[in-house]
């Protein structure tokens, strides 16, 4: 069985995946020397593109790729629902690609490119230079979802997480709290960095010392981490980048006899179903995840149907956020 993939051809030829796609579908648009080089490698490797791998540049598949970091997060499931509802409205189907491992991201992107989709919705947490480079050579429109694009050529639908964290921190300071800790994650996710900037900006504005600590995304690891943290001191407020991590901290505090919110106030982000199921119920930043997915799919549809839209400066759409105050704050 032939195991050669389209990205193997691109790598051997030293060209982009889009160039290989053009050689297969529109060879007249590729320089003769490059075309011959790619065709020779295709022949030598015995690469036989299937129907899905050929159609990217030459025909519409009415399919959109949705690249996600993992399925287990409640927010991801809600976002996919918003995307799917909009996709059905516009006559598209979605195909999920799960990007669990950054080290194999290039291979995953090769699969996405070769899958004959009309557009790509990208929801990855970590936006590296390599990702931007891959997207630059992608022959179909790409829109970031719940991530703010740093390039004018790539559109995005997000909320202003920096402003959200700033607003929450400022409110807690004005309520009389001064010892406020920001709990981030060891992985340097783009969204968490935005939240951290907003927190630090508010603390500096009120001439308070920012306190940033980094936890693991693994709940079992976090439990030991939070025990040590609370043994050292109990802050007035913990602003935590994710609801699940915030509830993990709150559970550890309650088990150790620390009263929430009397001694420790905890605030999360996303306002997932976990915030309502926790005891006490978690105060959380309300992010319109469903609407974000829905709006991103609508925007991608505009790009897929309008060739002129692809040439214009990409939109960075910011949706409004809210803050739901519950029992974990006072």
C-alpha positions in Angstrom: 0.0 0.0 0.0 1.3 3.4 -1.0 2.0 5.4 2.2 3.4 8.5 0.5 1.5 11.7 1.5 1.1 15.0 -0.3 3.3 16.7 2.3 6.1 14.1 1.6 6.1 15.3 -1.9 6.2 18.9 -0.9 9.1 18.3 1.6 11.2 16.3 -0.9 10.7 19.0 -3.6 11.3 21.9 -1.2 8.0 23.5 -2.2 4.7 24.3 -0.4 1.7 22.1 -0.3 -0.2 24.6 -2.4 2.5 24.2 -5.1 2.0 20.4 -5.2 -1.7 21.0 -5.3 -1.3 23.3 -8.3 1.0 20.8 -10.1 -1.8 18.2 -9.7 -4.7 20.4 -10.7 -3.4 23.4 -12.7 0.1 22.5 -13.9 0.1 25.4 -16.4 0.3 27.8 -13.5 3.6 26.3 -12.2 7.0 27.2 -13.6 8.2 24.4 -15.9 11.3 23.6 -13.8 9.4 23.4 -10.6 6.6 21.4 -12.2 9.0 18.9 -13.7 10.8 18.5 -10.3 7.6 17.9 -8.5 6.3 15.4 -11.1 9.6 13.5 -11.0 9.4 13.1 -7.2 5.7 12.0 -7.6 6.8 9.4 -10.1 9.8 8.2 -8.0 7.8 7.9 -4.8 4.9 6.3 -6.6 2.5 8.9 -5.1 -1.1 8.4 -6.3 -3.4 11.2 -5.2 -6.9 10.0 -4.4 -10.1 12.0 -5.3 -10.0 13.8 -2.0 -6.4 14.9 -2.3 -6.8 16.3 -5.8 -9.7 18.6 -5.6 -8.5 21.4 -3.4 -7.6 24.0 -6.0 -9.9 22.8 -8.8 -13.4 22.2 -7.4 -15.6 23.0 -4.4 -16.2 20.2 -2.0 -18.8 22.1 0.2 -16.7 20.9 3.2 -14.9 23.0 5.8 -12.1 21.8 8.0 -12.3 22.6 11.7 -8.9 22.2 13.5 -9.3 21.9 17.3 -6.8 21.2 20.1 -8.9 18.6 21.8 -12.6 17.5 22.2 -12.8 17.2 26.0 -13.2 20.9 26.8 -16.8 22.0 27.2 -16.1 25.2 25.4 -14.8 23.4 22.3 -18.0 21.3 22.0 -20.1 24.5 22.3 -18.0 26.2 19.6 -18.4 23.2 17.2 -22.1 23.4 17.7 -22.1 27.0 16.6 -19.9 26.2 13.6 -22.1 23.3 12.6 -25.4 25.2 12.8 -24.0 28.0 10.6 -22.4 25.4 8.2 -25.8 23.7 7.7 -27.4 27.1 7.0 -25.0 27.8 4.2 -24.9 24.3 2.8 -21.6 23.1 4.1 -20.5 20.1 6.1 -17.6 20.2 8.6 -14.8 17.8 9.1 -12.9 17.8 12.4 -9.1 17.5 12.7 -7.8 17.2 16.3 -4.4 18.7 16.9 -3.3 17.1 20.1 0.5 17.2 19.5 2.4 20.3 18.5 5.3 18.1 17.2 3.1 16.4 14.6 1.3 19.6 13.6 3.0 19.8 10.2 1.7 16.3 9.3 -1.8 17.3 10.5 -1.7 20.4 8.4 -0.7 18.3 5.4 -3.8 16.1 5.9 -6.0 19.2 6.2 -4.6 20.6 2.9 -5.0 17.3 1.1 -8.6 16.8 2.3 -10.3 18.8 -0.5 -11.9 21.4 1.8 -13.1 24.8 0.7 -12.0 26.6 3.9 -10.4 26.1 7.3 -11.5 27.2 10.8 -8.5 27.1 13.1 -9.0 27.0 16.9 -5.5 26.1 18.1 -4.3 27.6 21.4 -0.6 28.0 20.5 0.0 30.3 17.6 3.6 29.7 16.5 5.6 31.2 13.6 5.4 27.8 12.0 1.6 27.9 12.0 1.6 31.3 10.4 4.1 30.1 7.8 1.9 27.1 6.9 -1.2 29.2 6.6 0.6 31.6 4.4 0.9 28.9 1.7 -2.6 27.4 2.2 -4.6 27.8 -1.0 -8.0 28.2 0.7 -9.3 30.8 3.2 -8.4 30.4 6.9 -10.2 32.0 9.8 -9.0 31.9 13.5 -11.7 31.1 16.0 -11.2 32.2 19.7 -7.7 33.3 18.8 -6.7 36.8 17.7 -4.7 36.8 14.5 -1.5 38.8 14.5 -1.4 39.2 10.7 -3.6 41.4 8.6 -3.9 38.6 6.0 -5.7 36.2 8.3 -9.1 36.9 9.7 -10.2 36.0 13.2 -13.3 36.0 15.5 -12.5 36.4 19.2 -13.2 38.5 22.3 -10.8 41.0 23.8 -9.5 38.8 26.6 -7.0 41.4 27.7 -9.8 43.9 28.3 -11.9 41.3 30.0 -9.2 40.3 32.5 -8.4 44.0 33.0 -12.1 44.8 33.8 -12.4 41.9 36.2 -9.2 42.7 38.1 -10.1 46.4 38.3 -13.6 45.5 39.7 -12.0 43.3 42.4 -9.5 46.0 43.4 -12.3 48.5 43.7 -14.2 46.1 45.9 -11.3 46.4 48.3 -9.1 43.4 47.3 -5.4 44.0 47.0 -3.8 40.5 47.2 -4.9 39.2 43.7 -3.2 36.3 42.1 -3.3 35.4 38.4 -3.2 31.6 37.8 -2.0 30.8 34.2 -0.8 27.6 32.6 2.7 26.3 32.0 2.0 26.2 28.2 2.2 29.7 26.8 -1.2 29.9 25.1 -2.0 33.0 23.2 -5.3 33.7 24.9 -3.9 33.2 28.4 -1.1 35.7 27.6 -3.8 38.2 26.6 -5.6 37.6 30.0 -2.3 38.0 31.9 -1.6 41.3 30.2 -5.0 42.6 31.2 -4.5 41.5 34.8 -1.0 43.1 35.0 -2.2 46.3 33.4 -4.9 46.7 36.1 -2.6 45.8 39.0 0.0 48.3 37.7 -2.6 51.0 37.3 -3.5 50.7 41.0 0.2 50.4 42.0 -0.3 46.8 43.2 2.3 44.1 42.8 1.2 41.5 40.1 1.5 37.9 41.2 1.5 35.4 38.4 1.8 31.6 38.9 1.6 28.9 36.3 -0.3 25.6 36.9 -0.5 22.5 34.8 -3.5 21.7 32.6 -3.6 18.3 34.4 -6.1 18.3 37.2 -4.3 15.6 39.2 -1.0 17.6 39.0 -2.9 20.8 39.9 -4.2 19.4 43.1 -0.7 19.0 44.6 0.3 22.3 43.1 -2.6 24.2 44.7 -2.0 22.5 48.1 1.5 24.0 48.2 0.2 27.3 46.9 -2.4 27.6 49.7 0.0 26.4 52.3 2.2 29.3 51.6 -0.6 31.9 51.6 -4.3 32.4 50.9 -4.8 35.4 48.5 -7.8 37.6 48.5 -8.6 36.6 45.0 -7.5 34.1 42.4 -8.2 35.0 38.8 -7.8 31.7 36.8 -7.5 31.3 33.1 -9.9 28.4 32.8 -13.1 27.3 34.6 -11.9 23.7 35.2 -8.6 24.9 36.7 -10.5 27.5 38.9 -12.8 24.8 40.2 -9.8 22.5 40.9 -8.3 25.3 43.0 -11.6 26.0 44.8 -12.1 22.3 45.6 -8.6 22.1 47.1 -9.3 25.2 49.2 -12.6 23.8 50.5 -11.0 20.5 51.5 -8.4 22.4 53.5 -11.0 24.3 55.4 -10.6 27.6 53.5 -13.9 29.3 53.2 -14.9 30.4 49.7 -15.6 33.3 49.2 -15.0 34.6 52.8 -11.3 33.8 52.8 -10.6 33.1 49.1 -12.5 34.4 46.1 -12.1 32.5 42.8 -12.9 33.6 39.2 -12.7 31.6 36.1 -13.0 32.1 32.3 -15.5 30.8 29.6 -18.5 30.3 31.9 -18.8 26.7 30.9 -21.4 24.3 32.5 -18.8 23.4 35.1 -19.2 26.9 36.6 -22.9 26.1 37.4 -22.1 22.6 38.7 -19.4 23.7 41.1 -20.1 24.3 44.8 -20.1 27.2 45.4 -21.1 28.2 42.0 -18.2 29.9 40.1 -18.0 33.5 39.1 -16.7 33.5 35.5 -16.1 35.6 32.5 -18.9 34.8 30.0 -17.4 34.3 26.6 -19.9 33.8 23.7 -18.4 30.6 22.5 -21.4 29.4 20.4 -21.8 32.8 18.8 -18.0 32.8 18.1 -18.2 29.6 16.2 -21.4 30.6 14.4 -19.9 34.0 13.3 -16.6 32.5 12.3 -18.4 30.1 9.9 -20.4 32.9 8.5 -17.3 35.0 7.9 -15.5 32.0 6.3 -18.4 31.5 4.0 -18.0 35.1 2.8 -14.4 34.5 2.0 -15.0 31.2 0.2 -17.7 32.7 -2.0 -16.1 36.1 -2.7 -12.7 36.1 -4.5 -12.4 39.8 -3.9 -12.8 39.4 -0.2 -9.6 37.3 -0.1 -7.7 40.3 -1.4 -8.9 42.8 1.2 -7.5 43.3 4.6 -8.8 40.5 6.8 -11.4 41.3 9.5 -10.6 40.9 13.2 -14.1 40.5 14.7 -14.3 41.1 18.4 -17.5 39.8 20.1 -18.8 41.3 23.4 -18.0 39.4 26.7 -19.8 39.5 30.0 -19.1 38.7 33.7 -21.4 36.4 35.6 -21.0 37.0 39.3 -21.9 34.0 41.5 -21.2 32.5 44.9 -17.4 32.2 44.6 -17.0 36.0 45.0 -18.4 38.5 47.4 
